Amino acid sequence: MAAPLETCTGEEQRSVFRFLCSKDGKPTEIYRKMKFQYGDACLSQQQVYEWSRKFANGVTSVEDDPRLGQAHRVVTPENTAAVEAIVRENRQVTLNEIAASHGSAHHTVHNVLQGTTVTSASYSDLFRPLKESMGGKMFCSDEEVRHAVHE
């Protein structure tokens, strides 16, 4: 006998359920089999009946329908590029200013920035000569750094 499948997504279970429904299975019997196989990770009996009705009414997708108020993460390459451009232009810009100029919600901009490291070529170019002139020197105090920079 196969081991219980304790880690699976609801979408995977709904796919299995849809397959078993197509074989003219009764929701009660399918639920019993799924509960045995998936254990505590199984869809609830109420969900099984709900999906049974959906499939009987011609629904073919096993994805959840979006619900009102459900959070959406809209992080696309286009959004990321637009936010990066705004930050490169003004590194002091706030989330609210980015959201206003980009036309996105505050949380969307936050999500974009969480997954992004904004780099600026001009920033690295500015400090490259200083880095090269320091050549790996070690300093014990800020005063030593100031003195080395102003030599």
C-alpha positions as CSV (number, residue, x, y, z in Angstrom):
1,M,0.0,0.0,0.0
2,A,1.3,3.5,-0.8
3,A,2.4,5.8,1.9
4,P,0.1,8.8,2.8
5,L,0.7,12.0,0.9
6,E,1.1,14.5,3.7
7,T,2.6,17.2,1.6
8,C,0.5,18.3,-1.3
9,T,-1.3,21.4,-2.5
10,G,-5.0,21.9,-2.6
11,E,-4.7,22.2,-6.4
12,E,-3.1,18.8,-6.6
13,Q,-5.9,17.2,-4.6
14,R,-8.5,19.0,-6.7
15,S,-6.9,17.5,-9.8
16,V,-7.1,14.0,-8.2
17,F,-10.7,14.7,-7.2
18,R,-11.6,15.9,-10.7
19,F,-10.1,12.7,-12.2
20,L,-12.0,10.5,-9.8
21,C,-15.2,12.4,-10.4
22,S,-14.8,11.8,-14.1
23,K,-14.9,8.1,-13.3
24,D,-18.5,8.5,-12.0
25,G,-17.3,8.4,-8.4
26,K,-19.5,9.6,-5.6
27,P,-18.2,12.5,-3.6
28,T,-18.6,10.6,-0.3
29,E,-16.6,7.6,-1.5
30,I,-13.9,9.9,-3.1
31,Y,-13.6,11.9,0.1
32,R,-13.1,8.7,2.1
33,K,-10.3,7.5,-0.2
34,M,-8.7,10.9,-0.3
35,K,-8.8,11.2,3.5
36,F,-7.1,7.9,3.8
37,Q,-4.4,8.9,1.4
38,Y,-3.9,12.5,2.4
39,G,-4.6,12.3,6.1
40,D,-4.9,15.6,7.9
41,A,-3.7,17.4,4.8
42,C,-6.9,16.4,2.9
43,L,-9.5,18.8,1.6
44,S,-12.4,19.1,3.9
45,Q,-15.6,17.2,3.2
46,Q,-17.3,20.5,2.5
47,Q,-14.6,21.4,0.0
48,V,-15.0,18.1,-1.7
49,Y,-18.8,18.6,-2.1
50,E,-18.2,22.2,-3.3
51,W,-15.8,21.1,-6.0
52,S,-18.1,18.2,-6.9
53,R,-20.8,20.8,-7.7
54,K,-18.3,22.9,-9.7
55,F,-17.1,20.0,-11.8
56,A,-20.7,18.8,-12.4
57,N,-21.6,22.4,-13.6
58,G,-18.8,22.3,-16.2
59,V,-15.9,23.9,-14.4
60,T,-12.6,22.5,-15.6
61,S,-10.1,24.6,-13.7
62,V,-8.8,23.3,-10.4
63,E,-7.5,26.7,-9.3
64,D,-9.2,28.7,-6.6
65,D,-11.3,31.6,-7.8
66,P,-9.9,35.0,-6.6
67,R,-11.8,36.2,-3.6
68,L,-12.7,39.8,-2.8
69,G,-10.0,41.2,-0.5
70,Q,-7.6,38.4,-1.4
71,A,-4.0,39.7,-1.5
72,H,-2.4,39.7,-4.9
73,R,1.3,40.1,-5.4
74,V,1.7,41.9,-8.7
75,V,5.5,41.8,-9.1
76,T,6.2,41.7,-12.9
77,P,9.4,42.4,-14.7
78,E,7.7,45.6,-16.0
79,N,6.8,46.8,-12.5
80,T,10.3,45.9,-11.2
81,A,12.0,47.9,-14.0
82,A,9.7,50.9,-13.5
83,V,10.4,51.0,-9.8
84,E,14.1,50.5,-10.3
85,A,14.2,53.5,-12.7
86,I,12.4,55.7,-10.2
87,V,14.8,54.8,-7.4
88,R,17.9,55.3,-9.7
89,E,16.6,58.7,-10.5
90,N,16.1,59.7,-6.9
91,R,17.6,57.5,-4.2
92,Q,15.8,59.5,-1.5
93,V,12.4,58.7,-2.9
94,T,9.8,57.2,-0.5
95,L,7.5,54.2,-1.0
96,N,4.5,56.5,-1.1
97,E,6.1,58.7,-3.8
98,I,7.0,55.7,-5.9
99,A,3.5,54.3,-5.6
100,A,2.0,57.7,-6.6
101,S,4.2,58.2,-9.6
102,H,4.0,54.5,-10.7
103,G,0.3,54.3,-10.1
104,S,0.6,51.2,-7.9
105,A,-0.5,50.4,-4.4
106,H,2.0,50.9,-1.6
107,H,2.2,47.2,-0.9
108,T,2.9,46.4,-4.5
109,V,5.9,48.8,-4.5
110,H,7.0,47.3,-1.2
111,N,6.8,43.8,-2.7
112,V,8.8,44.9,-5.7
113,L,11.5,46.5,-3.6
114,Q,11.7,43.4,-1.3
115,G,12.9,41.3,-4.1
116,T,15.1,43.8,-5.8
117,T,18.5,45.2,-5.3
118,V,18.7,48.6,-7.1
119,T,22.2,49.3,-8.3
120,S,23.4,52.5,-9.8
121,A,26.4,52.5,-12.2
122,S,27.1,56.2,-11.3
123,Y,27.4,55.3,-7.6
124,S,29.9,52.5,-8.2
125,D,31.8,54.7,-10.7
126,L,32.0,57.5,-8.1
127,F,33.8,55.3,-5.6
128,R,35.9,53.1,-7.9
129,P,39.0,55.5,-8.0
130,L,38.8,55.8,-4.2
131,K,38.6,52.1,-3.7
132,E,41.6,51.5,-6.1
133,S,43.7,54.2,-4.4
134,M,43.1,52.6,-1.0
135,G,44.2,49.3,-2.3
136,G,43.0,47.1,0.5
137,K,44.4,49.3,3.3
138,M,43.1,48.7,6.9
139,F,42.0,51.6,9.1
140,C,41.5,51.7,12.8
141,S,39.5,54.9,13.0
142,D,37.3,57.3,11.0
143,E,40.1,59.9,11.3
144,E,42.6,57.6,9.6
145,V,40.1,57.2,6.7
146,R,39.6,61.0,6.4
147,H,43.3,61.5,6.4
148,A,43.9,58.9,3.7
149,V,41.1,60.3,1.5
150,H,42.4,63.9,1.7
151,E,46.1,63.0,0.9
